[in-house]
Amino acid sequence: MKKLCLILLTFCASTVFAQKTYIQCGKLIDGISNTAQTQVTIVVDGKLITDIQKGYTSGSATDKVINLQNQTVMPGLIDCHVHLEEQHSKNSLIEGFTLTDADIAYNAAVYAKRTLMAGFTTVRDLGGTGVNISLRKAVQRGLVDGPRIITAGRAISASGGHMDNSDGFRDDAFNHKMGPDDGVADGRDELVKAVRLQIKRGSNVIKIASTGGVLDLSENSSGAEFTIDEIKAVVETAKDYGLRVACHAHGAEGIRRAILGGVTSIEHGTFMNEEDMELAKKYGTYLVPTIIAGKSVADSAKIPGYFPPVIARKAQEVGTQIQATFGRAYKAGVKIAFGTDAGVYAHGKNYIEFQYMVEAGMPPMEAIKAATTSAADLLGMSDKIGSISKGKSADIVAVDGDPLQDIKTMKNIAFVMKEGKTYTNQ
């Protein structure tokens, strides 16, 4: 009996006096205010932020204190466009035929950890083989360290479109004709089926392509590939299941159709024109610019033999335009969410996108908000992530230096916490 009472008392004591964490911030960018606060303490209890206090506080003797008095603290960063299954190289085309799902999964686990340690606690994975769905589940179960993942599974395009893996190959190179099961669909009926298949497999966002792309063997990166009616079929089907639609689009006409079709975001938007920008503002469509991806492939295209000639040409066309288009869209008032297309360039270097955004005219605070509050809004997760606020998930990062004075300090990640768990040596 005494032993039972002791066990009960120990349980009650551990419940009542559960340890809280007090994070003492030298500077705090909360994702909401347009100015940084100084000398603030964030209180974390379990997975949630429970209080934000002025000054440096430390709670009781049983609580944990994390000293970030010499750092700039901000919400966990959000990258709205990544591909965790891959990291592009000159061997990527052949790897599409040689890597197994197991190979891809091991690589993806490494890239997920690298992304988390770069300060990105949430990502939207916009297409792969479907291994990305398993990766999301593994992270949720704590089997793999990585960011919170929202994933499209397989992206969807038209026959001969950007995600048709048979582009540029002879007809008998594959053992079957590409169809909705592979994310290749034409017409309303096939597109509805393709969306439902991705949802059945576990996708929690849908990604389509309304224009051609760069890293495939098709000739055109900017031609429109779906009608407005086809895009509406995708959006309506996704909406029935409570999902949003992201749309890969480089060319102006494909962007126009995608916005009129009701997509939530335009990815890349390289050749977006003034009409597209006005439509984006009218419909509240986000632009996710991925400047670093454009610049990266343009740089690689300068290396003899790195890409097949058709890809090298398209890479130069897109890479020399994408940053300038972003600058015009931002100044025109188009909503911007941070996204990089990580996987097209090396994972873990997502921070470079901040530099390119600032170079194009976006103030540092706005660039950081694009990766916090605006990104959370795009994902429909503003009630959970994106700001340092009471009741939000304890996703918190810190950098050495002041990114409002020098945006390059976003690479200097000194502290990472996701859902109250610390992943650095603080």
PEDA-V436569 format. One line per field, one symbol per residue. phi: phi as a letter, one per 20 degrees, with the letter a starting at -180 (. if undefined). A space follows every 50 residues. Layout:
BEGIN
phi = ???
END
This chain:
BEGIN
phi = .fffffffffffffffdgfddddedfccdendfeceeclcdeddcmeced acdfnedcmefeeeddedfddddbfgfcdebccffbbfbfefffffddfe ffgffffffffffffgfeneebcdedpaeogffffgfffgeneceaffdd cemefcbfgmefdefegndffefdebffbgfendbcngfffgfffffffg eofcbdcccebfceeceffdecffcceffffffffffffgemddcdcfbd fffffgfffffofebdenmgdgdffffffgffemfeddflffffffffff ffegnfdfgffgfffffffedffffggfffffnffdcfacmgofcffndg gfggffffgeoefgffffffecfffffgfmcffdcobebgnegfdbcbcf ocffebffffeefdbccclneedcee
END
